[in-house]
């Protein structure tokens, strides 16, 4: 699934997931949602996905690869497994590990931010642009 830039609200996310289901023409599998999300977002997704929406525990929904490994280990213990080559992440926002367009501009020789206050506003705006909104 390809990620589009911008903000994705829960109803649009569910619409994209369902469209992907119909393209695959396979049995409809449940969705495992993990990561840091606010309670209203979690509630909206739970209401929209119903029994197909499964959420990692809040305490395990941190930004760590070990969280996904623990989820995989639990599934393996239950006799369930997935083809690792078939798994695809669907990011609700750009991962923090991706390259910053602001930093790329600085490396290309663009003028740096005028002061720390301007820089703080740019940092906040950059994070907010990729955040899930509802």
C-alpha positions as CSV (number, residue, x, y, z in Angstrom):
1,X,0.0,0.0,0.0
2,X,1.4,3.4,-0.9
3,X,1.4,6.2,1.6
4,X,0.1,9.6,0.5
5,X,1.3,12.7,2.1
6,X,-1.0,14.6,4.4
7,X,-3.2,13.9,7.4
8,X,-5.5,10.9,7.5
9,X,-8.6,10.9,9.7
10,X,-9.9,7.5,11.0
11,X,-12.8,7.3,8.5
12,X,-10.5,7.9,5.5
13,X,-8.0,5.3,6.9
14,X,-10.7,2.7,7.2
15,X,-11.9,3.5,3.7
16,X,-8.4,3.0,2.4
17,X,-8.1,-0.3,4.3
18,X,-11.4,-1.6,2.8
19,X,-10.4,-0.5,-0.7
20,X,-7.2,-2.5,-0.2
21,X,-9.2,-5.5,0.9
22,X,-11.3,-5.5,-2.3
23,X,-8.2,-5.2,-4.5
24,X,-6.7,-8.3,-2.9
25,X,-9.9,-10.4,-3.3
26,X,-8.8,-12.6,-0.4
27,X,-10.5,-13.4,2.8
28,X,-10.8,-10.4,5.0
29,X,-8.2,-10.6,7.7
30,X,-8.2,-8.5,10.9
31,X,-6.1,-5.4,11.2
32,X,-3.5,-5.0,13.9
33,X,-3.1,-1.3,14.8
34,X,-0.1,-0.4,16.9
35,X,1.7,2.8,17.8
36,X,1.1,5.9,19.8
37,X,-2.4,7.3,19.3
38,X,-4.7,9.3,21.4
39,X,-7.8,7.7,23.1
40,X,-10.3,9.5,20.8
41,X,-8.4,8.2,17.7
42,X,-8.4,4.7,19.1
43,X,-12.1,4.8,19.9
44,X,-12.9,6.1,16.4
45,X,-11.0,3.3,14.8
46,X,-12.5,0.7,17.1
47,X,-16.0,1.9,16.2
48,X,-15.3,2.0,12.4
49,X,-13.4,-1.4,12.2
50,X,-15.5,-3.4,14.7
51,X,-14.2,-6.9,15.3
52,X,-11.6,-6.6,12.6
53,X,-9.7,-3.9,14.5
54,X,-7.2,-5.3,16.9
55,X,-5.0,-2.9,19.0
56,X,-1.7,-3.5,20.6
57,X,-1.9,-2.8,24.3
58,X,-1.3,0.9,25.2
59,X,1.8,0.1,27.2
60,X,3.2,-1.8,24.2
61,X,2.4,0.9,21.6
62,X,5.6,2.7,21.8
63,X,8.0,3.6,19.0
64,X,10.2,0.5,19.4
65,X,10.9,-2.3,17.0
66,X,10.9,-4.6,20.1
67,X,7.1,-3.9,20.4
68,X,6.5,-5.5,17.0
69,X,8.8,-8.4,17.9
70,X,6.8,-9.1,21.1
71,X,3.5,-9.1,19.1
72,X,5.0,-11.5,16.6
73,X,6.2,-13.7,19.5
74,X,2.7,-13.8,21.0
75,X,1.2,-14.9,17.6
76,X,3.9,-17.5,17.2
77,X,3.1,-19.0,20.6
78,X,-0.6,-19.2,19.6
79,X,0.5,-21.2,16.5
80,X,-0.1,-18.2,14.1
81,X,2.4,-16.9,11.7
82,X,2.7,-14.5,8.8
83,X,5.0,-14.4,5.8
84,X,7.4,-11.6,6.7
85,X,7.8,-10.7,3.1
86,X,4.0,-10.1,2.7
87,X,3.7,-7.7,5.7
88,X,3.4,-4.1,4.8
89,X,3.4,-1.1,7.2
90,X,0.8,1.6,6.7
91,X,2.1,4.7,8.4
92,X,-0.5,7.2,9.6
93,X,2.3,9.8,9.6
94,X,5.8,9.9,8.2
95,X,8.2,8.0,10.5
96,X,10.7,10.2,12.4
97,X,13.5,8.3,10.8
98,X,12.7,9.7,7.4
99,X,14.7,12.6,6.0
100,X,13.5,16.1,7.0
101,X,12.8,18.3,4.1
102,X,13.8,21.2,6.2
103,X,17.2,19.7,6.9
104,X,17.6,18.8,3.2
105,X,17.1,22.5,2.3
106,X,19.8,23.5,4.8
107,X,22.2,21.0,3.3
108,X,21.5,22.4,-0.1
109,X,22.6,25.8,1.0
110,X,19.3,27.5,2.0
111,X,19.5,30.0,4.8
112,X,19.0,28.6,8.3
113,X,16.1,29.7,10.5
114,X,16.5,33.2,11.8
115,X,16.3,32.3,15.5
116,X,15.4,29.5,17.9
117,X,11.7,30.6,18.2
118,X,11.3,30.3,14.4
119,X,13.0,26.9,14.5
120,X,10.7,25.7,17.3
121,X,7.6,26.8,15.2
122,X,9.0,24.9,12.2
123,X,9.6,21.8,14.2
124,X,6.1,21.9,15.7
125,X,4.5,22.5,12.3
126,X,6.5,19.7,10.7
127,X,5.3,17.2,13.4
128,X,1.7,18.4,13.2
129,X,1.5,18.1,9.4
130,X,2.1,14.4,9.7
131,X,-0.1,13.7,12.7
132,X,-3.3,11.8,12.6
133,X,-6.3,14.1,13.0
134,X,-10.0,13.4,13.6
